[in-house]
Amino acid sequence: MAVNQNELVTKISGAPVLVTGATGFTGAVLVRRLVELGAKVRAIARTKSNIDQFKGLPIEWIRGEVFDPQTINKAMQGIEYVFHVAAAYREAKIQDKAYFDVHVTSTQLLAEEALKNKNFKRFLHVSTVGVHGHIKDPPADENSPYAPGDVYQNTKLEGELWIRDFAKRTGLSIAVVRPAAILGPDDRRLLKVFKMAAKPFFPLLGFGRCLYHLIHVEDLVELMILAAVHPDASGEVFICGNEEPIELVELGKTVSHVLGKNLRVVRIPVTPFMVIGAMCEWICKPLGIEPPIYRRRVAFFTKDRAFNTSKIRDKLGYRYKYSNKSGIESTTKGYLERGWLKS
């Protein structure tokens, strides 16, 4: 359907929307954008979550857990759109049940409440490209095999598959987005890679290309809102990433260029680090201590995560704000301004 992207996002103006995970990196950008568009924003935040960054914004806060039935019942009253962003991020001290509660139980509660509201329009569910695991023959697309590699990815997949099945059975309008690696000035998950590029030598484990797929948080948020209101997005799954992946070396070169440096790459055999990672996990995890090195982080350097992202452009007509280069440059400058990175 030929539609104007700007006209579509204005459909959210005046609509009552609920955002979960609103105090996280992506959720915070999303709620600010929704407020900017004139949506009536309600958000769930845990009682210990700091919401000071949103002071002065017209956001109605519901305090509680996303897997608590009473919290969800209260939060869903009169809601027309749900943006389910909440996620339990990988930490050694988090038990498996916590991942299930945040990724699966919360999804079930929200969807069941949405079905009770006759004015409900769409449920935007945030999954992850991690459900595909290592891409043996890149690029993968929305129909590629699932290969989750840990409890985070497994429960993310379980929540996604559940709501897709629920929607088919009940007629609930949903759209699912699977974000690639999200970057932006307030992100800390990729900060370690940027710090590596700022050092005299850029250490890379293994000898592969290490393809990586990025999406700037502002593009991701626009895509989420677009998928929530676009008539052709109902019932669909979208991998949200830039037009092309990027090699990790190229990412490092872009960071170094912003810092006024020349990237010097040092390739290191991966096997010893995989062994060390396994030992660290074996020792640290029973004690609830975050391992300094673990196998998933080591494997990051040996795997390709590249995707065919044409569906978001062909079906939704999306036009990016950021390329790989401009997104990395923006993030690097943001890290410098925050003092998280030194030139």
Contacts in CASP RR format, 6 or more apart in sequence:
PFRMAT RR
TARGET T0000
AUTHOR 0000-0000-0000
METHOD contacts of the structure
MODEL  1
MAVNQNELVTKISGAPVLVTGATGFTGAVLVRRLVELGAKVRAIARTKSN
IDQFKGLPIEWIRGEVFDPQTINKAMQGIEYVFHVAAAYREAKIQDKAYF
DVHVTSTQLLAEEALKNKNFKRFLHVSTVGVHGHIKDPPADENSPYAPGD
VYQNTKLEGELWIRDFAKRTGLSIAVVRPAAILGPDDRRLLKVFKMAAKP
FFPLLGFGRCLYHLIHVEDLVELMILAAVHPDASGEVFICGNEEPIELVE
LGKTVSHVLGKNLRVVRIPVTPFMVIGAMCEWICKPLGIEPPIYRRRVAF
FTKDRAFNTSKIRDKLGYRYKYSNKSGIESTTKGYLERGWLKS
1 230 0 8 1.000
1 231 0 8 1.000
1 232 0 8 1.000
3 230 0 8 1.000
3 231 0 8 1.000
3 317 0 8 1.000
5 222 0 8 1.000
5 226 0 8 1.000
5 316 0 8 1.000
5 317 0 8 1.000
5 318 0 8 1.000
5 319 0 8 1.000
8 226 0 8 1.000
8 229 0 8 1.000
8 230 0 8 1.000
9 37 0 8 1.000
9 222 0 8 1.000
9 225 0 8 1.000
9 226 0 8 1.000
9 229 0 8 1.000
10 37 0 8 1.000
11 229 0 8 1.000
12 34 0 8 1.000
12 37 0 8 1.000
12 38 0 8 1.000
12 39 0 8 1.000
12 81 0 8 1.000
12 225 0 8 1.000
12 228 0 8 1.000
12 229 0 8 1.000
13 37 0 8 1.000
13 38 0 8 1.000
13 39 0 8 1.000
14 38 0 8 1.000
14 39 0 8 1.000
14 40 0 8 1.000
15 39 0 8 1.000
15 40 0 8 1.000
15 80 0 8 1.000
15 81 0 8 1.000
15 121 0 8 1.000
16 39 0 8 1.000
16 40 0 8 1.000
16 42 0 8 1.000
16 78 0 8 1.000
16 79 0 8 1.000
16 80 0 8 1.000
16 81 0 8 1.000
17 34 0 8 1.000
17 39 0 8 1.000
17 40 0 8 1.000
17 41 0 8 1.000
17 42 0 8 1.000
17 79 0 8 1.000
17 80 0 8 1.000
17 81 0 8 1.000
17 82 0 8 1.000
17 83 0 8 1.000
18 42 0 8 1.000
18 43 0 8 1.000
18 44 0 8 1.000
18 75 0 8 1.000
18 76 0 8 1.000
18 79 0 8 1.000
18 81 0 8 1.000
18 82 0 8 1.000
18 83 0 8 1.000
18 110 0 8 1.000
19 27 0 8 1.000
19 30 0 8 1.000
19 31 0 8 1.000
19 34 0 8 1.000
19 41 0 8 1.000
19 42 0 8 1.000
19 43 0 8 1.000
19 44 0 8 1.000
19 83 0 8 1.000
19 85 0 8 1.000
20 43 0 8 1.000
20 44 0 8 1.000
20 66 0 8 1.000
20 82 0 8 1.000
20 83 0 8 1.000
20 84 0 8 1.000
20 85 0 8 1.000
20 86 0 8 1.000
20 106 0 8 1.000
20 110 0 8 1.000
21 27 0 8 1.000
21 43 0 8 1.000
21 44 0 8 1.000
21 45 0 8 1.000
21 66 0 8 1.000
21 85 0 8 1.000
21 86 0 8 1.000
21 87 0 8 1.000
22 28 0 8 1.000
22 30 0 8 1.000
22 31 0 8 1.000
22 43 0 8 1.000
22 44 0 8 1.000
22 45 0 8 1.000
22 54 0 8 1.000
22 59 0 8 1.000
22 85 0 8 1.000
23 43 0 8 1.000
23 45 0 8 1.000
23 46 0 8 1.000
23 49 0 8 1.000
23 50 0 8 1.000
23 51 0 8 1.000
23 53 0 8 1.000
24 85 0 8 1.000
25 182 0 8 1.000
25 184 0 8 1.000
25 186 0 8 1.000
25 187 0 8 1.000
25 188 0 8 1.000
25 189 0 8 1.000
25 217 0 8 1.000
26 85 0 8 1.000
26 126 0 8 1.000
26 179 0 8 1.000
26 182 0 8 1.000
26 217 0 8 1.000
26 220 0 8 1.000
26 221 0 8 1.000
27 83 0 8 1.000
27 85 0 8 1.000
27 221 0 8 1.000
28 53 0 8 1.000
28 54 0 8 1.000
28 186 0 8 1.000
29 186 0 8 1.000
29 217 0 8 1.000
29 218 0 8 1.000
29 221 0 8 1.000
30 83 0 8 1.000
30 85 0 8 1.000
30 221 0 8 1.000
30 224 0 8 1.000
30 225 0 8 1.000
31 41 0 8 1.000
31 43 0 8 1.000
31 54 0 8 1.000
31 57 0 8 1.000
31 59 0 8 1.000
32 54 0 8 1.000
32 57 0 8 1.000
33 218 0 8 1.000
33 221 0 8 1.000
33 222 0 8 1.000
33 225 0 8 1.000
34 41 0 8 1.000
34 83 0 8 1.000
34 225 0 8 1.000
35 41 0 8 1.000
35 57 0 8 1.000
35 58 0 8 1.000
35 59 0 8 1.000
37 225 0 8 1.000
39 81 0 8 1.000
40 58 0 8 1.000
40 60 0 8 1.000
41 57 0 8 1.000
41 58 0 8 1.000
41 59 0 8 1.000
41 60 0 8 1.000
42 59 0 8 1.000
42 60 0 8 1.000
42 61 0 8 1.000
42 62 0 8 1.000
42 75 0 8 1.000
42 79 0 8 1.000
43 59 0 8 1.000
43 60 0 8 1.000
43 61 0 8 1.000
43 62 0 8 1.000
44 61 0 8 1.000
44 62 0 8 1.000
44 63 0 8 1.000
44 64 0 8 1.000
44 66 0 8 1.000
44 71 0 8 1.000
44 72 0 8 1.000
44 75 0 8 1.000
44 86 0 8 1.000
45 51 0 8 1.000
45 61 0 8 1.000
45 62 0 8 1.000
45 63 0 8 1.000
45 64 0 8 1.000
46 63 0 8 1.000
46 64 0 8 1.000
46 65 0 8 1.000
47 63 0 8 1.000
47 64 0 8 1.000
51 59 0 8 1.000
51 61 0 8 1.000
62 71 0 8 1.000
62 74 0 8 1.000
62 75 0 8 1.000
63 71 0 8 1.000
64 71 0 8 1.000
65 71 0 8 1.000
65 101 0 8 1.000
66 72 0 8 1.000
66 86 0 8 1.000
66 102 0 8 1.000
66 106 0 8 1.000
66 109 0 8 1.000
66 110 0 8 1.000
67 101 0 8 1.000
67 102 0 8 1.000
67 105 0 8 1.000
67 106 0 8 1.000
67 109 0 8 1.000
69 109 0 8 1.000
72 106 0 8 1.000
72 109 0 8 1.000
72 110 0 8 1.000
72 113 0 8 1.000
73 113 0 8 1.000
76 82 0 8 1.000
76 110 0 8 1.000
76 113 0 8 1.000
76 114 0 8 1.000
76 116 0 8 1.000
76 117 0 8 1.000
78 117 0 8 1.000
78 119 0 8 1.000
79 114 0 8 1.000
79 117 0 8 1.000
79 120 0 8 1.000
80 117 0 8 1.000
80 119 0 8 1.000
80 120 0 8 1.000
80 121 0 8 1.000
81 120 0 8 1.000
81 121 0 8 1.000
81 122 0 8 1.000
81 123 0 8 1.000
81 124 0 8 1.000
81 228 0 8 1.000
81 229 0 8 1.000
82 110 0 8 1.000
82 114 0 8 1.000
82 122 0 8 1.000
82 123 0 8 1.000
82 124 0 8 1.000
83 124 0 8 1.000
83 126 0 8 1.000
83 224 0 8 1.000
83 228 0 8 1.000
84 106 0 8 1.000
84 107 0 8 1.000
84 110 0 8 1.000
84 123 0 8 1.000
84 124 0 8 1.000
84 125 0 8 1.000
84 126 0 8 1.000
85 126 0 8 1.000
86 102 0 8 1.000
86 106 0 8 1.000
87 102 0 8 1.000
87 103 0 8 1.000
87 126 0 8 1.000
87 128 0 8 1.000
87 152 0 8 1.000
87 156 0 8 1.000
88 94 0 8 1.000
88 98 0 8 1.000
88 99 0 8 1.000
88 101 0 8 1.000
88 102 0 8 1.000
88 103 0 8 1.000
88 152 0 8 1.000
88 155 0 8 1.000
89 152 0 8 1.000
90 150 0 8 1.000
90 152 0 8 1.000
90 296 0 8 1.000
91 290 0 8 1.000
92 284 0 8 1.000
92 285 0 8 1.000
92 288 0 8 1.000
92 289 0 8 1.000
92 290 0 8 1.000
92 291 0 8 1.000
93 288 0 8 1.000
93 290 0 8 1.000
96 151 0 8 1.000
99 151 0 8 1.000
99 152 0 8 1.000
99 154 0 8 1.000
99 155 0 8 1.000
100 155 0 8 1.000
100 158 0 8 1.000
102 155 0 8 1.000
103 152 0 8 1.000
103 155 0 8 1.000
103 156 0 8 1.000
103 158 0 8 1.000
103 159 0 8 1.000
104 155 0 8 1.000
104 158 0 8 1.000
104 159 0 8 1.000
104 162 0 8 1.000
107 125 0 8 1.000
107 159 0 8 1.000
107 162 0 8 1.000
107 163 0 8 1.000
108 162 0 8 1.000
108 163 0 8 1.000
108 166 0 8 1.000
110 123 0 8 1.000
111 123 0 8 1.000
111 163 0 8 1.000
111 166 0 8 1.000
111 167 0 8 1.000
111 172 0 8 1.000
111 174 0 8 1.000
114 120 0 8 1.000
114 123 0 8 1.000
114 172 0 8 1.000
115 170 0 8 1.000
115 172 0 8 1.000
120 172 0 8 1.000
120 173 0 8 1.000
121 173 0 8 1.000
121 228 0 8 1.000
121 229 0 8 1.000
122 173 0 8 1.000
122 174 0 8 1.000
122 175 0 8 1.000
122 228 0 8 1.000
122 229 0 8 1.000
122 233 0 8 1.000
122 234 0 8 1.000
123 163 0 8 1.000
123 167 0 8 1.000
123 172 0 8 1.000
123 173 0 8 1.000
123 174 0 8 1.000
123 175 0 8 1.000
124 174 0 8 1.000
124 175 0 8 1.000
124 177 0 8 1.000
124 224 0 8 1.000
124 227 0 8 1.000
124 228 0 8 1.000
125 159 0 8 1.000
125 160 0 8 1.000
125 163 0 8 1.000
125 174 0 8 1.000
125 175 0 8 1.000
125 176 0 8 1.000
125 177 0 8 1.000
126 176 0 8 1.000
126 177 0 8 1.000
126 179 0 8 1.000
126 224 0 8 1.000
127 156 0 8 1.000
127 157 0 8 1.000
127 159 0 8 1.000
127 160 0 8 1.000
127 176 0 8 1.000
127 177 0 8 1.000
127 178 0 8 1.000
127 237 0 8 1.000
128 153 0 8 1.000
128 156 0 8 1.000
128 178 0 8 1.000
128 179 0 8 1.000
129 140 0 8 1.000
129 178 0 8 1.000
129 179 0 8 1.000
129 180 0 8 1.000
129 213 0 8 1.000
129 239 0 8 1.000
129 305 0 8 1.000
129 307 0 8 1.000
130 148 0 8 1.000
130 149 0 8 1.000
130 153 0 8 1.000
130 156 0 8 1.000
130 178 0 8 1.000
130 305 0 8 1.000
131 146 0 8 1.000
131 147 0 8 1.000
131 148 0 8 1.000
131 153 0 8 1.000
131 156 0 8 1.000
131 157 0 8 1.000
131 160 0 8 1.000
131 178 0 8 1.000
132 140 0 8 1.000
132 144 0 8 1.000
132 145 0 8 1.000
132 146 0 8 1.000
132 147 0 8 1.000
132 307 0 8 1.000
133 146 0 8 1.000
133 147 0 8 1.000
133 148 0 8 1.000
133 149 0 8 1.000
133 153 0 8 1.000
133 303 0 8 1.000
133 305 0 8 1.000
134 147 0 8 1.000
134 299 0 8 1.000
134 303 0 8 1.000
134 304 0 8 1.000
134 305 0 8 1.000
135 144 0 8 1.000
135 211 0 8 1.000
135 303 0 8 1.000
135 304 0 8 1.000
135 305 0 8 1.000
135 306 0 8 1.000
135 307 0 8 1.000
138 211 0 8 1.000
138 245 0 8 1.000
138 304 0 8 1.000
138 305 0 8 1.000
138 306 0 8 1.000
138 307 0 8 1.000
139 245 0 8 1.000
139 306 0 8 1.000
139 307 0 8 1.000
139 308 0 8 1.000
140 239 0 8 1.000
140 306 0 8 1.000
140 307 0 8 1.000
140 308 0 8 1.000
141 239 0 8 1.000
141 307 0 8 1.000
141 308 0 8 1.000
141 311 0 8 1.000
142 178 0 8 1.000
142 237 0 8 1.000
142 238 0 8 1.000
142 239 0 8 1.000
142 311 0 8 1.000
146 157 0 8 1.000
148 154 0 8 1.000
148 156 0 8 1.000
148 157 0 8 1.000
150 296 0 8 1.000
160 176 0 8 1.000
160 178 0 8 1.000
160 237 0 8 1.000
163 174 0 8 1.000
163 176 0 8 1.000
164 174 0 8 1.000
164 176 0 8 1.000
164 235 0 8 1.000
164 237 0 8 1.000
166 172 0 8 1.000
167 173 0 8 1.000
167 174 0 8 1.000
167 235 0 8 1.000
173 234 0 8 1.000
173 235 0 8 1.000
174 234 0 8 1.000
174 235 0 8 1.000
175 227 0 8 1.000
175 228 0 8 1.000
175 230 0 8 1.000
175 233 0 8 1.000
175 234 0 8 1.000
175 235 0 8 1.000
175 236 0 8 1.000
175 237 0 8 1.000
175 238 0 8 1.000
176 235 0 8 1.000
176 236 0 8 1.000
176 237 0 8 1.000
176 238 0 8 1.000
177 220 0 8 1.000
177 223 0 8 1.000
177 224 0 8 1.000
177 227 0 8 1.000
177 237 0 8 1.000
177 238 0 8 1.000
177 239 0 8 1.000
177 240 0 8 1.000
178 237 0 8 1.000
178 238 0 8 1.000
178 239 0 8 1.000
178 240 0 8 1.000
179 215 0 8 1.000
179 220 0 8 1.000
179 240 0 8 1.000
179 241 0 8 1.000
180 213 0 8 1.000
180 214 0 8 1.000
180 215 0 8 1.000
180 239 0 8 1.000
180 240 0 8 1.000
180 241 0 8 1.000
180 242 0 8 1.000
180 305 0 8 1.000
180 307 0 8 1.000
180 309 0 8 1.000
181 189 0 8 1.000
181 190 0 8 1.000
181 212 0 8 1.000
181 213 0 8 1.000
181 214 0 8 1.000
181 215 0 8 1.000
181 305 0 8 1.000
182 189 0 8 1.000
182 214 0 8 1.000
182 215 0 8 1.000
182 216 0 8 1.000
182 217 0 8 1.000
182 220 0 8 1.000
183 190 0 8 1.000
183 214 0 8 1.000
183 215 0 8 1.000
183 216 0 8 1.000
183 217 0 8 1.000
183 327 0 8 1.000
183 328 0 8 1.000
183 331 0 8 1.000
184 216 0 8 1.000
184 217 0 8 1.000
184 218 0 8 1.000
184 327 0 8 1.000
184 330 0 8 1.000
184 331 0 8 1.000
184 334 0 8 1.000
185 330 0 8 1.000
185 331 0 8 1.000
185 333 0 8 1.000
185 334 0 8 1.000
185 335 0 8 1.000
185 337 0 8 1.000
185 338 0 8 1.000
186 217 0 8 1.000
186 338 0 8 1.000
187 217 0 8 1.000
187 331 0 8 1.000
188 340 0 8 1.000
190 331 0 8 1.000
191 335 0 8 1.000
191 340 0 8 1.000
191 341 0 8 1.000
193 248 0 8 1.000
193 251 0 8 1.000
193 252 0 8 1.000
194 252 0 8 1.000
194 255 0 8 1.000
194 331 0 8 1.000
194 332 0 8 1.000
194 335 0 8 1.000
194 341 0 8 1.000
195 341 0 8 1.000
196 202 0 8 1.000
196 203 0 8 1.000
196 252 0 8 1.000
197 251 0 8 1.000
197 252 0 8 1.000
197 253 0 8 1.000
197 255 0 8 1.000
197 256 0 8 1.000
197 259 0 8 1.000
197 263 0 8 1.000
198 255 0 8 1.000
198 256 0 8 1.000
198 259 0 8 1.000
198 261 0 8 1.000
198 341 0 8 1.000
198 342 0 8 1.000
198 343 0 8 1.000
200 264 0 8 1.000
201 264 0 8 1.000
201 265 0 8 1.000
201 266 0 8 1.000
202 249 0 8 1.000
202 252 0 8 1.000
202 256 0 8 1.000
202 263 0 8 1.000
202 264 0 8 1.000
202 265 0 8 1.000
202 266 0 8 1.000
203 266 0 8 1.000
203 268 0 8 1.000
204 210 0 8 1.000
204 248 0 8 1.000
204 249 0 8 1.000
204 265 0 8 1.000
204 266 0 8 1.000
204 267 0 8 1.000
204 268 0 8 1.000
204 301 0 8 1.000
205 268 0 8 1.000
205 269 0 8 1.000
205 270 0 8 1.000
205 273 0 8 1.000
205 298 0 8 1.000
205 301 0 8 1.000
205 302 0 8 1.000
206 267 0 8 1.000
206 268 0 8 1.000
206 269 0 8 1.000
206 270 0 8 1.000
206 301 0 8 1.000
206 302 0 8 1.000
207 267 0 8 1.000
208 302 0 8 1.000
209 247 0 8 1.000
209 248 0 8 1.000
209 304 0 8 1.000
210 247 0 8 1.000
210 248 0 8 1.000
210 249 0 8 1.000
210 300 0 8 1.000
210 301 0 8 1.000
210 302 0 8 1.000
210 303 0 8 1.000
210 304 0 8 1.000
211 245 0 8 1.000
211 246 0 8 1.000
211 247 0 8 1.000
211 248 0 8 1.000
211 304 0 8 1.000
211 305 0 8 1.000
211 306 0 8 1.000
212 245 0 8 1.000
212 246 0 8 1.000
212 247 0 8 1.000
212 248 0 8 1.000
212 251 0 8 1.000
212 305 0 8 1.000
212 306 0 8 1.000
213 241 0 8 1.000
213 242 0 8 1.000
213 245 0 8 1.000
213 246 0 8 1.000
213 305 0 8 1.000
213 306 0 8 1.000
213 307 0 8 1.000
213 309 0 8 1.000
214 241 0 8 1.000
214 242 0 8 1.000
214 245 0 8 1.000
214 246 0 8 1.000
214 251 0 8 1.000
214 324 0 8 1.000
214 327 0 8 1.000
214 328 0 8 1.000
215 223 0 8 1.000
215 240 0 8 1.000
215 241 0 8 1.000
215 242 0 8 1.000
216 242 0 8 1.000
216 320 0 8 1.000
216 321 0 8 1.000
216 322 0 8 1.000
216 327 0 8 1.000
216 330 0 8 1.000
216 331 0 8 1.000
218 321 0 8 1.000
218 322 0 8 1.000
219 240 0 8 1.000
219 241 0 8 1.000
219 242 0 8 1.000
219 318 0 8 1.000
219 320 0 8 1.000
219 321 0 8 1.000
219 322 0 8 1.000
220 240 0 8 1.000
220 241 0 8 1.000
222 318 0 8 1.000
222 321 0 8 1.000
223 238 0 8 1.000
223 240 0 8 1.000
223 312 0 8 1.000
223 316 0 8 1.000
223 318 0 8 1.000
224 240 0 8 1.000
226 233 0 8 1.000
226 316 0 8 1.000
226 318 0 8 1.000
227 233 0 8 1.000
227 236 0 8 1.000
227 238 0 8 1.000
227 316 0 8 1.000
230 316 0 8 1.000
232 315 0 8 1.000
232 316 0 8 1.000
233 315 0 8 1.000
233 316 0 8 1.000
236 311 0 8 1.000
236 315 0 8 1.000
238 311 0 8 1.000
238 312 0 8 1.000
238 315 0 8 1.000
238 316 0 8 1.000
239 307 0 8 1.000
239 308 0 8 1.000
239 309 0 8 1.000
239 311 0 8 1.000
239 312 0 8 1.000
240 309 0 8 1.000
240 312 0 8 1.000
241 307 0 8 1.000
241 309 0 8 1.000
241 312 0 8 1.000
242 309 0 8 1.000
242 320 0 8 1.000
242 322 0 8 1.000
242 323 0 8 1.000
242 324 0 8 1.000
243 309 0 8 1.000
243 313 0 8 1.000
243 320 0 8 1.000
243 323 0 8 1.000
244 324 0 8 1.000
245 304 0 8 1.000
245 305 0 8 1.000
245 306 0 8 1.000
245 307 0 8 1.000
246 324 0 8 1.000
248 301 0 8 1.000
249 263 0 8 1.000
249 265 0 8 1.000
250 324 0 8 1.000
251 324 0 8 1.000
251 328 0 8 1.000
252 263 0 8 1.000
252 328 0 8 1.000
253 263 0 8 1.000
254 324 0 8 1.000
254 325 0 8 1.000
254 328 0 8 1.000
254 329 0 8 1.000
254 332 0 8 1.000
255 263 0 8 1.000
255 328 0 8 1.000
255 332 0 8 1.000
256 262 0 8 1.000
256 263 0 8 1.000
258 328 0 8 1.000
258 329 0 8 1.000
258 332 0 8 1.000
258 333 0 8 1.000
258 336 0 8 1.000
259 332 0 8 1.000
259 336 0 8 1.000
259 341 0 8 1.000
259 343 0 8 1.000
260 343 0 8 1.000
261 343 0 8 1.000
270 298 0 8 1.000
270 301 0 8 1.000
270 302 0 8 1.000
273 293 0 8 1.000
273 298 0 8 1.000
274 295 0 8 1.000
274 298 0 8 1.000
274 299 0 8 1.000
276 293 0 8 1.000
277 291 0 8 1.000
277 293 0 8 1.000
277 294 0 8 1.000
277 295 0 8 1.000
277 298 0 8 1.000
278 295 0 8 1.000
280 291 0 8 1.000
280 292 0 8 1.000
280 293 0 8 1.000
280 294 0 8 1.000
281 291 0 8 1.000
281 294 0 8 1.000
281 295 0 8 1.000
283 291 0 8 1.000
284 290 0 8 1.000
284 291 0 8 1.000
284 292 0 8 1.000
285 291 0 8 1.000
312 318 0 8 1.000
313 319 0 8 1.000
322 330 0 8 1.000
332 341 0 8 1.000
334 340 0 8 1.000
335 341 0 8 1.000
336 342 0 8 1.000
336 343 0 8 1.000
END
